[in-house]
Amino acid sequence: MKQAAGKASHSELTAQLALDELLNQTFGGRGMDRALAERRLFGGHFFDTSIVRRNILYLTGIVCGSEFAIKHAASEGRNLAQWGHRFHPVEMIYDDTFTAEVSRLLIEIAATLRILDDIAGSHVVAINFPVGNLLGPTGGTPMRLRDCCNKIIHARQLSFELGGGIMTYVDKNGEEVGECISYALPTILEMRGEQSGVEWIAELDFMAFIKAATMVTYRYDDAIDELYEEPDAERDTTRSIKC
């Protein structure tokens, strides 16, 4: 039997209910209207900015926790009883995963912010925050967040400033032991790459990047909330928020 025109089938209703429930979960219980508000303002992609902020938090924790973790490992002694390895397990996990995980998080954050700026920057979220310097033969020029995201995506080499040196501690036998340690500092991240055959160098202020990236995600949310709360209000689509 054919379905009457204009009347949804049971399977279609079930699918719609499932979609509504998904949107309710995704957009804090505000359902389809929240998604439509986002599409109306920006079109294209939908962003769960809480995921971006979690990545920013993970990146901050990994880098800022480096000094504490490595010093803790050295203070306990690297060759722990019954551990069977030369290095402390905390130090090993940093050695094995730090570079790859930091690169992954930086690229994911940078790519998302670039897309966000492409589709929303001209409306409400202009990415104009200074987060470092582009270095040249005659000195440095300020690097804005959007430029920084481009550099992160295309960089061939990333290197943090390092702290460390010889750390002395008293072992379980009461003897002083010196350990040579190094750890990443949440200060400057140097990026190197090449564009049109010319090498470039950029210095990223790590904490300025963390702050700016976080602020952009919240401003994106604010823009959506404003439209959701007043869907019929006229909006200035040329507004640009600057730091």
Buried (B, 14 or more C-beta within 10 A) or exposed (E): EEEEEEEEEEEEEEEEEEEEEEBBEBBEEBBBEBBBBBEEBBEEEEBEBEEBBEBBEBBBEBBBBBBEBBBEBBBBBBEEEEEEEEBBEBBBBBEEEBBEBBEBBBBBBBEBBBBBBBBBBEBBBBBBBBBBBBBEEEEEEEBBBBBBBBBBEEBEEBEBEEBBEEBEBEEEEEEEBEBEBEBBBBBBBBBBBEEEEEEBBBBBBBBBBBBBBBBBBEBBBEBBEBBBEEEEEEBEEEEEBEB
